Amino acid sequence: FFELDAMWAAVGGYEPDEVIKSHADRIRLVHLKDASREDPRTDVPFGEGVLDWGAILSASRNAGVEYYITEQDRPNPDDVLGDVRTSLVNAEGMAES
């Protein structure tokens, strides 16, 4: 099994949901990290950027993804706990829909 970082897959020119569908039997973890609207190579909290999370999460559920990890690569976020809180609130909102 392996872990897909949805943002970096998108930066690399792939559609994360299609990668998940193509490798559904192997992907068990997905990084919930979003790409900035201003610079897609800069990450922002989950749900605050440009990735199509509806499609990514649907493909993840269908593939049987077991774990979702939120993280940020950018050095020294302005508000580490605020970013975690934002990601959690966005994830809870998407889980309910």
Backbone hydrogen bonds, N-H to C=O, Kabsch-Sander energy under -0.5 kcal/mol:
donor,donor_aa,acceptor,acceptor_aa,energy
2,F,26,R,-2.3
4,L,29,L,-2.7
5,D,3,E,-0.5
6,A,4,L,-0.9
6,A,31,H,-0.9
9,A,5,D,-2.2
10,A,6,A,-2.1
11,V,7,M,-2.6
12,G,8,W,-1.8
13,G,10,A,-1.9
14,Y,9,A,-2.5
18,E,15,E,-0.7
19,V,15,E,-2.1
20,I,16,P,-2.4
21,K,17,D,-2.3
22,S,18,E,-2.6
23,H,19,V,-1.5
24,A,21,K,-1.0
26,R,23,H,-2.4
27,I,23,H,-1.7
28,R,2,F,-1.8
28,R,26,R,-0.6
29,L,2,F,-1.1
30,V,67,Y,-1.8
31,H,4,L,-3.1
32,L,69,I,-3.8
33,K,31,H,-1.2
34,D,44,V,-1.8
36,S,39,D,-0.7
36,S,42,T,-3.1
42,T,39,D,-2.8
44,V,34,D,-2.2
48,E,45,P,-2.2
50,V,35,A,-1.9
53,W,51,L,-1.6
56,I,52,D,-2.2
57,L,53,W,-3.0
58,S,54,G,-1.8
59,A,55,A,-2.4
60,S,56,I,-2.2
61,R,57,L,-2.7
62,N,58,S,-2.4
63,A,59,A,-1.7
64,G,60,S,-0.8
64,G,61,R,-1.0
65,V,60,S,-2.6
66,E,28,R,-1.7
67,Y,28,R,-2.2
69,I,30,V,-2.3
83,D,79,D,-2.7
84,V,80,V,-2.0
85,R,81,L,-2.5
86,T,82,G,-2.6
87,S,83,D,-2.5
88,L,84,V,-2.5
89,V,85,R,-2.8
90,N,86,T,-2.5
91,A,87,S,-2.5
92,E,88,L,-2.8
93,G,89,V,-2.2
94,M,90,N,-2.1
95,A,91,A,-2.3
96,E,92,E,-1.4
97,S,93,G,-0.7
